[in-house]
Amino acid sequence: MSHIEQIPPELTWRIRRQVLYPDQEFGKAILDNDDDGMHLGLFYENKLISVVSLFRKENEMQLRKFATIEEYQGKGFGTELLKYLIEIAETENCKRIWCNARKNASGFYVKFGFTETDKAYHKDGHDFMIMEKILF
Ligand SMILES: CC(C)(COP(=O)(O)OP(=O)(O)OC[C@H]1O[C@@H](n2cnc3c(N)ncnc32)[C@H](O)[C@@H]1OP(=O)(O)O)[C@@H](O)C(=O)NCCC(=O)NCCS
């Protein structure tokens, strides 16, 4: 059984670090503006296994630091979280959801109607591209 809850930012840090920044210091997993975001956690059998953070600015929602613990990846948990956050963005009348996607994860977002913009860059050893989903 899985369920999604809003969680405090501190609960995202361990999974962010483990999945996204395994070779870097713990502080890399902490965002300066974490207190301004909405953080969602997916629990499977009462264990937190996937996290994502949402930052709203005007009519746009930025999705950041999406991570599923490695042994739980590819089992549909990210899909549950992504669908949930798209519903939140729609309910809140956002016009656009966007993210700085790691290039090797772009296929995940494409499945849910995100498209690549022409903005791409390289940072911390990864290729990124801005991906967006227009809601209305
Ligand atoms: C990307 C991520 C958050 C997705 O979470 P998840 O729990 O693995 O997602 P799901 O199991 O729901 O996957 C949904 C679909 O996307 C696919 N998918 C997952 N990760 C993918 C990737 N990196 N590239 C392409 N497709 C991917 C899955 O195969 C699955 O396809 P299917 O429905 O045809 O079987 C997770 O794989 C992850 O943490 N990856 C490492 C960190 C990362 O890259 N985060 C994103 C930074 S932008």
The ligand as an SDF file (V2000), in Angstrom:
LIG
                    3D

 48 50  0  0  0  0  0  0  0  0999 V2000
   13.1010    9.8600  -12.4350 C   0  0  0  0  0  0  0  0  0  0  0  0
   12.4900    9.1930  -11.1970 C   0  0  0  0  0  0  0  0  0  0  0  0
   12.1640   10.2420  -10.1410 C   0  0  0  0  0  0  0  0  0  0  0  0
   11.1970    8.4750  -11.6290 C   0  0  0  0  0  0  0  0  0  0  0  0
   10.6510    7.8000  -10.4920 O   0  0  0  0  0  0  0  0  0  0  0  0
   10.2510    6.2650  -10.5910 P   0  0  0  0  0  0  0  0  0  0  0  0
    9.6390    5.9060   -9.2760 O   0  0  0  0  0  0  0  0  0  0  0  0
   11.4150    5.4720  -11.0490 O   0  0  0  0  0  0  0  0  0  0  0  0
    9.1280    6.3550  -11.7410 O   0  0  0  0  0  0  0  0  0  0  0  0
    8.1890    5.2350  -12.3530 P   0  0  0  0  0  0  0  0  0  0  0  0
    8.5640    3.8980  -11.8330 O   0  0  0  0  0  0  0  0  0  0  0  0
    6.8020    5.6760  -12.1310 O   0  0  0  0  0  0  0  0  0  0  0  0
    8.5110    5.3240  -13.8900 O   0  0  0  0  0  0  0  0  0  0  0  0
    7.5150    5.6920  -14.8030 C   0  0  0  0  0  0  0  0  0  0  0  0
    7.9620    5.3910  -16.1810 C   0  0  0  0  0  0  0  0  0  0  0  0
    9.0680    6.2230  -16.5120 O   0  0  0  0  0  0  0  0  0  0  0  0
   10.1770    5.4140  -16.8630 C   0  0  0  0  0  0  0  0  0  0  0  0
   11.3650    6.0310  -16.3520 N   0  0  0  0  0  0  0  0  0  0  0  0
   11.7510    6.1320  -15.0570 C   0  0  0  0  0  0  0  0  0  0  0  0
   12.9490    6.7700  -15.0050 N   0  0  0  0  0  0  0  0  0  0  0  0
   13.2700    7.0620  -16.2940 C   0  0  0  0  0  0  0  0  0  0  0  0
   14.3630    7.6910  -16.9100 C   0  0  0  0  0  0  0  0  0  0  0  0
   15.4000    8.1420  -16.1910 N   0  0  0  0  0  0  0  0  0  0  0  0
   14.3700    7.8230  -18.2700 N   0  0  0  0  0  0  0  0  0  0  0  0
   13.3460    7.3480  -19.0040 C   0  0  0  0  0  0  0  0  0  0  0  0
   12.2840    6.7300  -18.4850 N   0  0  0  0  0  0  0  0  0  0  0  0
   12.2560    6.5970  -17.1420 C   0  0  0  0  0  0  0  0  0  0  0  0
    9.9110    4.0660  -16.2170 C   0  0  0  0  0  0  0  0  0  0  0  0
   10.5800    3.0240  -16.9390 O   0  0  0  0  0  0  0  0  0  0  0  0
    8.4270    3.9520  -16.3460 C   0  0  0  0  0  0  0  0  0  0  0  0
    8.0680    3.5620  -17.6620 O   0  0  0  0  0  0  0  0  0  0  0  0
    6.9050    2.4750  -17.9250 P   0  0  0  0  0  0  0  0  0  0  0  0
    5.6690    3.0920  -17.3230 O   0  0  0  0  0  0  0  0  0  0  0  0
    6.8660    2.3890  -19.4050 O   0  0  0  0  0  0  0  0  0  0  0  0
    7.3580    1.2530  -17.2400 O   0  0  0  0  0  0  0  0  0  0  0  0
   13.4350    8.1150  -10.5800 C   0  0  0  0  0  0  0  0  0  0  0  0
   13.6900    7.1180  -11.5360 O   0  0  0  0  0  0  0  0  0  0  0  0
   14.7340    8.6740  -10.0420 C   0  0  0  0  0  0  0  0  0  0  0  0
   14.8000    9.0510   -8.8720 O   0  0  0  0  0  0  0  0  0  0  0  0
   15.7970    8.7100  -10.8740 N   0  0  0  0  0  0  0  0  0  0  0  0
   17.1030    9.1680  -10.4360 C   0  0  0  0  0  0  0  0  0  0  0  0
   17.1010   10.6330  -10.0710 C   0  0  0  0  0  0  0  0  0  0  0  0
   16.6210   11.5040  -11.1860 C   0  0  0  0  0  0  0  0  0  0  0  0
   17.0960   11.4240  -12.3190 O   0  0  0  0  0  0  0  0  0  0  0  0
   15.6520   12.3740  -10.8380 N   0  0  0  0  0  0  0  0  0  0  0  0
   15.0830   13.2910  -11.7720 C   0  0  0  0  0  0  0  0  0  0  0  0
   15.9080   14.5100  -11.8080 C   0  0  0  0  0  0  0  0  0  0  0  0
   15.2630   15.6320  -13.0160 S   0  0  0  0  0  0  0  0  0  0  0  0
  1  2  1  0
  2  3  1  0
  2  4  1  0
  2 36  1  0
  4  5  1  0
  5  6  1  0
  6  7  2  0
  6  8  1  0
  6  9  1  0
  9 10  1  0
 10 11  2  0
 10 12  1  0
 10 13  1  0
 13 14  1  0
 14 15  1  0
 15 16  1  0
 15 30  1  0
 16 17  1  0
 17 18  1  0
 17 28  1  0
 18 19  1  0
 18 27  1  0
 19 20  2  0
 20 21  1  0
 21 22  1  0
 21 27  2  0
 22 23  1  0
 22 24  2  0
 24 25  1  0
 25 26  2  0
 26 27  1  0
 28 29  1  0
 28 30  1  0
 30 31  1  0
 31 32  1  0
 32 33  2  0
 32 34  1  0
 32 35  1  0
 36 37  1  0
 36 38  1  0
 38 39  2  0
 38 40  1  0
 40 41  1  0
 41 42  1  0
 42 43  1  0
 43 44  2  0
 43 45  1  0
 45 46  1  0
 46 47  1  0
 47 48  1  0
M  END
$$$$
